[in-house]
Amino acid sequence: ERETDRLSNLVQQLLLLAGLEAGRCPAEALAPVALQKLCADIVEDADFEAGPANCRMAGIREEITLMAYPQLLRRAIDNVLRNAIRYAPRGSEIVLNARIDQERNVVIVEILDSGPGVPKSMLSDIFRPFFRTSPGRESETGGAGLGLAIAYEAVRMHAGSIVAHNRETGGLRVVIVMPWRAAVPEDELL
């Protein structure tokens, strides 16, 4: 039963990834998204995985409402955050920040962990489907190698970018940058 669930999940992820790569958004429309609330919900869900590893969730998230594909944006942030949890050392802190850069008119979401990081030559490759930084790595952690590829495509559907950097103090910093499309108040709609 567990294997059937894993295979079903893998097929769903592959279909989602294929659709995103083809430029098709899942059946949802652009809608106002309260990013602070979305991140709080993601963190609450991720705490289930972080708890056994005694990892702490932290971060500063500004009150931002933007036009986005709600479930797709959630999936992008959630996939990156769960990847950080998966590789974070026991008892470490994982940070999820969200803010607006008014000067550039973009929303910036960053996830920081204290894990092993990624070899510099492979930083852009981690967003490719099924990519592994070392053989057998995913068999230890249970991943299929699709989460960051889905995050990449989901961010691309928002006309944004996602990049990873190794932190000087150790670990990985993943930065999502999207244009800030402010939600229009309902009374201003035609």
C-alpha positions in Angstrom: 0.0 0.0 0.0 2.9 2.3 0.8 4.6 1.6 -2.5 1.3 2.2 -4.3 1.0 5.6 -2.6 4.6 6.5 -3.5 4.0 5.6 -7.1 0.8 7.5 -7.3 2.5 10.6 -5.8 5.4 10.2 -8.2 3.0 10.1 -11.2 1.1 13.1 -9.9 4.4 15.0 -9.6 5.5 14.0 -13.0 2.2 15.1 -14.6 2.4 18.4 -12.8 6.0 19.0 -13.8 5.2 18.1 -17.5 2.3 20.5 -17.5 4.4 23.3 -16.0 7.2 22.7 -18.4 4.7 23.0 -21.3 3.5 26.3 -19.9 0.2 25.0 -18.5 -0.9 26.1 -15.1 -3.0 23.7 -13.0 -6.7 24.5 -12.9 -6.5 27.7 -10.9 -6.7 31.4 -11.6 -4.6 34.3 -10.5 -6.0 35.4 -7.1 -4.9 37.7 -4.3 -2.6 35.8 -1.9 -1.7 37.0 1.6 1.9 35.8 1.6 2.4 36.1 5.3 -0.6 33.8 5.9 0.5 31.4 3.2 4.0 31.1 4.7 2.5 30.7 8.2 0.4 27.8 6.9 3.3 26.2 5.1 5.5 26.5 8.3 2.7 25.0 10.4 2.5 22.0 8.1 6.3 21.7 7.8 6.7 21.7 11.6 5.4 18.1 11.5 8.6 17.0 9.6 10.9 19.5 11.4 9.8 18.3 14.9 11.4 14.9 15.0 14.7 16.4 13.9 14.3 19.1 16.6 14.7 21.8 13.9 13.3 25.3 14.7 11.4 27.4 12.1 12.1 31.1 12.1 11.9 34.1 9.8 10.4 37.5 9.2 7.5 37.7 6.8 6.0 41.0 5.8 2.3 41.5 5.2 2.2 41.2 1.4 -0.8 40.6 -0.8 0.0 39.8 -4.4 -1.7 38.3 -7.4 -0.5 34.7 -7.8 -1.6 31.2 -8.5 -2.3 30.3 -4.8 -1.7 26.5 -4.9 1.2 26.8 -7.3 3.0 29.4 -5.2 2.3 27.3 -2.0 3.8 24.3 -3.7 7.0 26.2 -4.8 7.7 27.5 -1.3 6.7 24.3 0.4 8.9 22.2 -1.8 12.0 24.3 -1.0 11.2 24.5 2.7 10.8 20.7 3.0 14.0 20.2 1.1 15.7 22.4 3.6 14.2 20.4 6.5 15.3 17.1 4.8 19.0 18.1 4.8 19.1 20.3 7.9 21.2 19.0 10.8 19.3 18.0 14.0 18.6 20.9 16.2 19.3 23.6 13.6 17.3 26.5 12.5 15.5 26.9 9.2 14.6 30.4 8.1 11.7 31.4 5.8 11.7 35.2 5.1 9.3 37.1 2.7 9.6 40.8 1.9 9.0 43.3 -0.8 11.9 45.1 -2.5 10.1 48.4 -3.2 12.9 49.7 -5.4 12.8 46.8 -7.7 9.1 46.2 -7.3 9.6 42.5 -6.5 8.6 40.0 -3.8 11.6 38.1 -2.3 11.1 34.8 -0.5 14.2 33.2 0.9 14.7 29.9 2.7 18.0 29.3 4.6 19.2 26.1 6.2 22.4 24.9 7.9 22.7 21.6 5.9 25.6 20.3 3.9 25.0 22.8 1.0 25.6 21.8 -2.6 28.9 21.8 -4.6 29.2 25.2 -6.3 29.3 23.6 -9.8 25.9 21.9 -9.2 23.9 24.8 -7.7 21.9 25.5 -10.9 21.5 21.7 -11.6 19.5 21.1 -8.4 16.4 22.5 -10.2 16.6 19.9 -12.9 14.2 16.9 -12.6 15.8 13.8 -11.0 19.1 15.5 -10.4 21.2 14.2 -7.5 24.3 15.8 -6.0 25.6 12.3 -5.1 24.5 8.8 -6.0 22.1 7.3 -3.6 21.4 10.6 -1.8 17.6 10.4 -2.4 17.3 6.8 -1.3 18.3 7.9 2.2 15.8 10.8 2.3 12.9 9.4 0.4 12.7 12.1 -2.3 12.2 11.5 -6.0 14.2 14.5 -7.2 11.2 16.4 -8.5 10.4 18.9 -5.7 12.9 21.6 -6.7 12.2 21.1 -10.4 8.5 21.7 -9.7 9.4 24.8 -7.5 11.5 26.1 -10.4 8.6 25.7 -12.9 6.0 27.1 -10.5 8.1 30.2 -9.9 8.7 30.6 -13.7 4.9 30.5 -14.1 4.8 33.6 -11.9 7.4 35.3 -14.2 10.0 34.9 -11.4 13.3 33.3 -10.8 14.7 30.9 -8.2 18.4 30.4 -7.4 20.4 28.7 -4.8 23.6 29.9 -3.1 25.8 28.2 -0.5 26.0 30.2 2.7 29.3 31.3 4.1 28.3 29.8 7.5 27.3 26.5 5.9 24.0 25.4 4.4 22.0 26.6 1.5 20.1 29.9 0.7 17.4 29.5 -1.9 16.0 32.8 -3.2 12.7 33.2 -5.1 12.1 36.6 -6.8 8.8 37.4 -8.4 7.3 40.6 -9.8 5.0 42.2 -7.2 1.6 42.4 -8.8 -0.4 44.0 -6.1 -4.0 42.7 -5.7 -6.6 45.2 -6.8 -9.2 46.0 -4.1 -12.6 44.6 -5.0 -14.2 48.1 -5.0 -11.8 49.1 -7.8 -12.7 46.1 -10.1 -14.9 47.0 -13.1 
